[in-house]
Amino acid sequence: MLDTSAAAPPLDEAADRRRRIMAIVGSSSGNLVEWYDFYCYAFFALYFAPVFFPEGDDTSQLLKSAAVFAVGFFMRPIGGWLFGRIADRLGRKTSLMISVLMMCGGSLAIALLPTYATVGHLAPVLLVIARMVQGLSVGGEYGTSATYMSEVATKGQRGFFASFQYVTLIGGQLLASLVLVVLQSVLTAEQLTAWGWRIPFVIGALAAVVALFLRRSLSETMSAENKDSKEAGTLSGLLKHWRAFAVVLAYTAGGSLSFYTLTTYMPKYLFNTAHIDKVTASQITTVALFAYMAIQPFFGWLSDRIGRKTNMLLFSGLGMVMIVPLMMAIGTTTDPVLSFGLIMTGLVVISFYTGISGIVKAELFPTQVRALGVGLSYAVANSLFGGTAEAVALWLKHVGAETSFFWYVAVMLAISFIASLVMPNPKRHGYLDGDGTVEEALGRKTSPVLA
């Protein structure tokens, strides 16, 4: 059993490293499936939006489907609380298995949904319910997997190993995008709209069953002592760390918003604003996602060298001055190569955050409320800002104020920059590698502790 909180018998260093790597691979497999299922909705909305929302033009149909996408995000705080509590009281493994099983059910439900032509207004209602189930599942997945991967990683390499959470998260997006590109190459647009959009959700449901099997072999990282703690997984226990919670909430808001702007919203932006055809827009996004996924371990490794705080300052500082001109440039070019280069510029900058997204949160919370603290703070910020990114962007375009969205992202990145300044240095005050005095550091009135 992998117990990072209690003393363990000495192990051969190579064997221990292999065991930790296998634990990360096992947890990552389910993470990939979870995010694949969730992002299938975003990428295939171009085709099934008319099936569930037949009235209106392209923009209004996409706006309605984006609103349903956002509904899934609004379930995330509940999932973050529920699965965080399960992970802190019953163990990380139990929480991870339940979340992937629930995602399987939500994906299968979407694959089998009747359309508007068949059941009328009941169709979008059923779609909303299925999205709520998926949102609940993903809301619990992030916090638990981030916690688990940070706990099994080796000291001094936590950033590198924890970066694989976003490798699999982006991998899920990439897989969904690849399935879209493949289906676009073998099916006509009419076939995709009629029935082809169901295929990726069936694939996701089947893959979730495989992930469930793999997660059965995971070792538990939560000790019996911490599980039995009265504060384990409780909101009252988390409230004792409200300053850390507020900091994580603030920088996650900008991180989530910029991430979804440059990933899930990008195919719609290329199609709807830059007037690049759907197939080319999907291909550009797919290649960009692959490159983005590949560079995550480097930024995790970099954080082990220069510190998580430095990573966060670079992400938020560069992001807030870059995002407006970058988005305007992307929206005014029809050259696929140039579009790819511009998108990658943005993705490289936000990789300073996404490469350490899980570990930079996990380090700020003690073991007994770590999964709850990471999951709930992420879910709240992600729901309010990440989940609404597409809907806000499309609505502002609909009313003729598209550039206002770019400034909105810039403002949220500025808030992330402030939060990154306030954040204690995890090497000195974190609960994994530091002395665990996060709250004391945040409570001080001078800033040297933050350097």
N, C-alpha and C positions, 0 to 999 in steps of 0.2 A: 504494500500500500504506500502510495506517495503521500507522505504527511509532512508538509513544510513547517508545521507549527510545533511538532513534538520531535524529541530526539530519535534518531533512527540508527540502526546498526551500520557500521562502515561498509561501503560497497566498492567494488572495483570501479575506478573512475570511468573507464570506457563503457562498462556495462550500464552504469548509472546514466551516462550520457545517452546511450542507445535507448534506454527505457524512457527517458524524458522526451526524446525525439519521437518515439512511437506514440507517446501520450498526446503530443501536439498534433501529430498526423491524424490520430483517431478523432480528436475533438474538431480538427479542421475539416474533416470530411463532412461532418454534419453541418458545419457552418457554411460550407460551400453550397450544399443542397438547399439550406434554408434561404440563402440569399438568391440563389438561382430561381427558386419558386417565387420569391417576392418580386424580383425584377422582371420576370416574364410578363407580368402585368404591364409594367411601364413600357417595355419595348414593343409588345404586341398590341398596345392600345391604338396604334395607327390603323390597325385592321379591324379590331372588334368594337371600337367606339361606335361606328355606324350601326352595328348589330344590336347594341343595347340602347343607344341614343340616336335614333334615326333622324331626328329633327335638327335643322340648322346647318350651318356651313362647317368647313373643316375645323376652324378655330373653336367654335362653340361645342362641337362634338368632343374635341380633345380636352376642352375645359371641363366638361362634365365627367369625362373619364379620369381626369387629373383630380377632380374633387373626390371621386371614389378612392383613388390612390391615397389621397390625404386621410380619408376615413381610417384606412389601415394603420396609419401613423398615430392617429388619436387613440388607438387601442394600446399603443406601445407603453405608455406609463403604467397602465394596469398590468400589462405583461411584465414590465420591469420590476414592479412591486411584488407581484405574485411569484414569479420565478426566482427573483432575488431572495425572497423569504424562504422558498423551497431550498435553494442552493445553500443558504446560510444555516438552515436548520436541519435539513435532511441530507445535504451533500450536493456537490457540484454535479456528480454523475447522474443522479436522479433527475435533476432539473434539465440537464442536457438531453436526456432521453425523452422526457415528456414533451419538450419544445419541438423536437424534430418530428415526433409522432403527430403532433397537432398541425404542423405545417403540411404534412402528408395529406391530412384530411381536408384542409383548406384548398390545396392545389387540386385535389381530385374533384372537389365540389365545383370549382370553376370550370374544369374540363367538361363537366356534365350538365352545366347550366342550360336551361331553355332560353331562347332569344326573345326579343321584344315582339317579333312577328308571331311567336307562338303563344306567349302568355301576357303580352302587353306590359303594363307598368310593374308587374311582379318580377320581371326579369332583372331590372336594375336593383330592385330591393334585395333579391337573392344574391346578386353580385356584391352588394354592400356587406351582407352577412358573411359571405365567404372571405371577403377582405378583412373583416373584423377578426375572424379566426386567425388568419395569417398575421395580422398586426399583433395580436396577443402573443403569438408564438415567437415572432422576431423580436418583440419587446423583451422577452425573457432570454432569448438566445445570446444577444450581444453581451449583456452584463455577465452572464455565467461563463461564456466562452472566454471573454477577456480576463476574467478572474482566474479561471482554470489555467489558461496558457501562461499568465504571469507567475502563477504559483509553481508550475512545473519547470519553468525556465531556469537556467543556471545563472547564478549571480555574476554580474559583469557582462552577461550576454542576454539579459532580459529583453532589451530593446530589439535585438536581432530576432530572437525566437518569437516574441510577441507580435512582431510585424507580420507574421504569417496569418494572423487573424484577418488583416486587410487583404493579404494575398488571396485568401479564400473568399473573402467578401467580394472583392473585385472579380475574382475568378467566377463567382456565381453570376455576376453581371455579364462577364465576358461570355460565359457559356450560354446565357440567355440570348445574348447578341449574336453569337455564332449560330445558334439554332435558328434564329430569325434569318440570318444571311443564307443559310442552307435551304430553308423553306422557301425563301424568295427566289432561289435559283431553280427549284424544282416544281414550284406551284405558281400559278398565275395569281395576280392580285385579287381576282374574283374568287378563286378557290380559297385563298387565305382568309378573305372576309367571310366566306360562307361557312367553312369548317376547319380550315388549316390552322387557325389560331388556337384550337383546342389541343393540338399535338404537344406543344411544349409543356402544358400543364399535366398531361398524362405522364410524360417523361419525368417531370419533377416528383410526382407522387411515387413512382416506382423507385427513383433514386433515393427518396427519403427512407424507404424500407431498407435499402442497403446501408444507409448511414446509421439507422437505428441498430442494425446488427453490429456494425463496427464499434459503436459507442458502448456496447455491452462489455467490451474488454478494457474500458478505461479504468485506471486506478483512481481512488478517491484522494483528494488533497486536503479535505476538511477533517480535522482531528475530532475525536469524540468529545474532548474537553470543550472545544469551541462550539460544537453543535449544542452542547448542554448549557451553554451560557444563557442567562436570562435575557441578555440583549441581542442574542443572535437573530438576525433577520427582522428586527423590530424597528418601527419608525422612531420610537423613543430612543433607541440606541443610536440610530442614524442622526437624530437631531443634535446629539452631542458633538457632531462633526459638521454642523450646518455651514460653517465657513468654507470648508473644503467642498461641500456640496454646491455652494453658490459659485465658487470659482470654476468647478467643472461644468456647471450649467452654462456659465457665460462663454467659456471658450468653445464648448461643444456647439453652441448656437451658430457661431460663425463658421465653424468647421463643417457642420452638417449642411448648412445653407450653400456654402461654396462647393462642397462635394456634389450635391444633387444638381446644382446648376451646371456643372461641367461634365456630368455623367448622364443621369437619366433624362434631364431636360434637353440635353444637347441635340439628340436626333430631331426633336420637334423644332428646336431653334434653327437648325440648319435647313430643315424643310420649310418651315413657316416664315422665317425671316430672311435667310440667305437665299432661299428659293433653289436649294439643291434637292434633286429628286430623292424619294424615300430610300431607294436601294443604295445610292451613293452615300447618303447621310448615314445609313446603317453601317456601311463598310468603313467609313471614316471613324465612326465611333468604336467599332470593333477593334480596329488596329490600334487606336489610341488606348483603349482599355487594356489590351494585351501589354503594350509598352508600360503603361501605368502600373499594372500588376507586377511586372518584372522588376521595377525599381524599388518596391516597398522594402525588401530586406536591407537594401543599402541605407535607406533613411533610418531604419531601426538600428542597424549597426552604427551609423553615425551618431545617433543619440547616446549610445553606450560610450562614445568617445568625447563628445562635446557637451553632453547633458541634455536631458529632456526639456529643460527650461529654455535653452538656447534654440532648440528645434522649434518650440512653440512661438518664440519671438520672431524668428525668421519667417515662419508660416504666416502669422497674422500681420506682421509689419509689411512684408512684400505683397501680401494679398490685398491689403486695403488700398495700396497705391496703384495696383496693377489691374484690378478687376474691371473697372469702368472702361478704360481704353481697350482692354483685351476683348471684352464682349462686343464692343462697337466694331472692332476690326473683324471679328468672326462673322458678324451679321452683315458685313458689306463685301465679302469675298465669295466667289463661286468656284475658286480654284481649290480642288480637293487636297492637294499637297500643302498649300498655304493654310487651309483650314485645319489640317492635321497638326501642323507646326504650332499654330496659335493655341489650339486646344491643349497640346502637350506642354506648352509653356505654363499654362495655368495648372495642369495636373502635377507638374514637377514642384511647383511652389506649395500646393496643398499636401504634397507627400511628406513635407516636414511634420505635418500633423497626422495624416492617416497612417504613416509608418509606425507611429507610437500611440495611436488613438486609445488602445485598450490599456497599455501599461501605464501611461501618464495619468490615467484615472485610478487604476488599481493601487498605485503607490500612495495615494492620498487617503486611503481608508484602511482601518484595521481588519483583521481576518473575519471577525464575527459579523460585520456589516459590509464587507467588501463587495460581495455580489449585489446586494441591495443598493449600496451607494453608487456603484458603477452603472448598474442597469437602470435605476430610476432616474438618475441625473441625465444620463444619455437619452433615455426614452422621452423625457419631458422636452428637452431642448430639440431633439430630433423631430418630435411630433410637431412642435410649434413652428419650427423654421425649416427643417429639411423636408418634412412631409408636405408642406404647403408651398414649396418652391415653385413647382410647375403651375399650380393653380394661380398663385400670385403673378407669376411671369405672364401667363396666358391672359389673365384678366386685364393686366396693365396694357398688354398689346391690343386687346379687344377694345379698350377705351382710348387708344391712341397715345399712351404714355409709357411705351416700352422701356425707354432709357431710365425711367424712374426705378425700375427693378434693379438695374446695375448699381445705382447709388444706394439702394436698400442693402444689397449684398456688401457694399463697401462699408457702410455704417456698422453692420453686424461684425465685420472683420475688425473694425476699430475697437469694438467692445471686446472682442477676443484678444486683441493686443493688450488692452488694459488688464484683462484677467490673467494673461500670461506674465505681465509684470508683477502682479500680486501673488501669483502662484509661488509657494515655497520651492526651493531646490530639493527634488526628491532624493538626491544623493546624500543630503545632510538631514533632511526632515521627513523622508518617506517611510512608510511602514514595511517596505520590502527590503531595502538596502540601507536606509538611513536610520536615524535614532527614533523615528516615530513621533516627533514633536510637531506634527503638521499644524494642529490647532494653536499651539503656542507661537509658532512662527507667524501664522496668519493674524494672531492677536496683537503682535508687536506694532508699534506705531512708526518705526523707522524702516527704511527700505533696504539697508545693507544685507539683511537676511535674505532678501529676494534676489540678490545678484547671483 
